Amino acid sequence: MTPAVRCDGVVQIYKTKEIEVVALRDIDLVIEEGESVAFLGPSGAGKSTLLWLLAGLLRPSAGRLWLGDTEIGKLGPRALDRLRAADIGVVLQNPARNLIPYATAVQNVTFAQRAVRRRGRRPAGDLLDRVGLTAVRDKPAGRLSGGEQQRLAVAIALANRPRLLLADEPTSQLDAVTGQAVIELIRDLGTTSVVVTHDVRVSEATGRTVTIRDGRIGAEGRGGEDFVVVGREGAVQLPPEYHELLPPGSMVRVEPLPDGVVLRRAEP
Ligand SMILES: Nc1ncnc2c1ncn2[C@@H]1O[C@H](COP(=O)(O)OP(=O)(O)OP(=O)(O)O)[C@@H](O)[C@H]1O
């Protein structure tokens, strides 16, 4: 089956007047239909950049990126807009950016639904019930608390039953109970989802974690077990807990085993 998402050697370079920042280098990633993935990693690692690329909000500097059978980089601006409206739900980091402030919560959801014709989607009221906003459904979005705005942003992102849900820190302004409800909502929908998070509750609720460090996928977690990912040309990123044992620049001997290799520090 065609995967929901495929990245093949994706590179993102931000160019400013003075400098170039290589935010992502050679990202290879496959996300299967229905998978729920958390992007983890230190600040500045490139998590949001990868999310923006998947959302079609940025075009990669190099490499290729598919949503299902559609190669995003080959779409013109209108086709990309259509794809984003119909198939991708996005929750941005600052929840207010997802909302029309003077429209009520329920109007915000129906407005998103009006942009796309689609059968079988949930009524706006149901979505607001699921994210715990029943009581404030008729309040203008701009007057909701930060946490309520974040939940509304999730309801809007889900309004058209997207094929892919992308969320940047969707629980950062929520208390534990509401955060849990939002995560369960995302997970239980069965929609393919990618969530950038620092929140362990979120990463525990997803089946898979992808750790990005220094613009590369360094590790993955599946079923509660952590793995280092071998990248292009055999590169591996040692997990930070081994940096003291093998600091950058260390010389190591690589010794083969039947099912892998061991790295042993060469004494100077
Ligand atoms: N518009 C931009 N122009 C220039 N550099 C940028 C831009 N956006 C991000 N960067 C740089 O790209 C790198 C990756 O940033 P990104 O926001 O993707 O990281 P992140 O892992 O999401 O971090 P955080 O957890 O702090 O949100 C950083 O070095 C950042 O400074």
The ligand as a MOL file (V3000), in Angstrom:
LIG
                    3D

  0  0  0     0  0            999 V3000
M  V30 BEGIN CTAB
M  V30 COUNTS 31 33 0 0 0
M  V30 BEGIN ATOM
M  V30 1 N 12.3240 31.3950 8.9090 0
M  V30 2 C 13.5410 31.0320 9.3060 0
M  V30 3 N 14.6420 31.7010 8.8660 0
M  V30 4 C 15.8970 31.3400 9.2500 0
M  V30 5 N 16.1500 30.2880 10.0710 0
M  V30 6 C 15.1070 29.5960 10.5530 0
M  V30 7 C 13.7460 29.9230 10.2020 0
M  V30 8 N 12.9140 29.0430 10.8250 0
M  V30 9 C 13.7070 28.2050 11.5380 0
M  V30 10 N 15.0110 28.5300 11.3680 0
M  V30 11 C 16.1840 27.8170 11.9420 0
M  V30 12 O 16.1130 26.4620 11.5050 0
M  V30 13 C 16.5070 25.5810 12.5530 0
M  V30 14 C 15.3630 24.6120 12.8500 0
M  V30 15 O 14.2740 25.3240 13.3970 0
M  V30 16 P 12.8860 24.6520 13.8010 0
M  V30 17 O 11.9700 25.7280 14.2660 0
M  V30 18 O 12.4310 23.7660 12.7200 0
M  V30 19 O 13.3320 23.7490 15.0610 0
M  V30 20 P 12.4410 23.0310 16.1660 0
M  V30 21 O 13.0730 21.6990 16.3880 0
M  V30 22 O 11.0090 23.0380 15.7640 0
M  V30 23 O 12.6450 23.9500 17.4430 0
M  V30 24 P 11.6110 24.3310 18.6370 0
M  V30 25 O 11.4160 23.0630 19.4370 0
M  V30 26 O 12.3670 25.3800 19.4000 0
M  V30 27 O 10.3570 24.8340 17.9980 0
M  V30 28 C 16.8870 26.4700 13.7380 0
M  V30 29 O 18.2760 26.6660 13.6740 0
M  V30 30 C 16.1420 27.7510 13.4630 0
M  V30 31 O 16.8330 28.8450 14.0360 0
M  V30 END ATOM
M  V30 BEGIN BOND
M  V30 1 1 1 2
M  V30 2 1 2 3
M  V30 3 2 2 7
M  V30 4 2 3 4
M  V30 5 1 4 5
M  V30 6 2 5 6
M  V30 7 1 6 7
M  V30 8 1 6 10
M  V30 9 1 7 8
M  V30 10 2 8 9
M  V30 11 1 9 10
M  V30 12 1 10 11
M  V30 13 1 11 12
M  V30 14 1 11 30
M  V30 15 1 12 13
M  V30 16 1 13 14
M  V30 17 1 13 28
M  V30 18 1 14 15
M  V30 19 1 15 16
M  V30 20 2 16 17
M  V30 21 1 16 18
M  V30 22 1 16 19
M  V30 23 1 19 20
M  V30 24 2 20 21
M  V30 25 1 20 22
M  V30 26 1 20 23
M  V30 27 1 23 24
M  V30 28 2 24 25
M  V30 29 1 24 26
M  V30 30 1 24 27
M  V30 31 1 28 29
M  V30 32 1 28 30
M  V30 33 1 30 31
M  V30 END BOND
M  V30 END CTAB
M  END
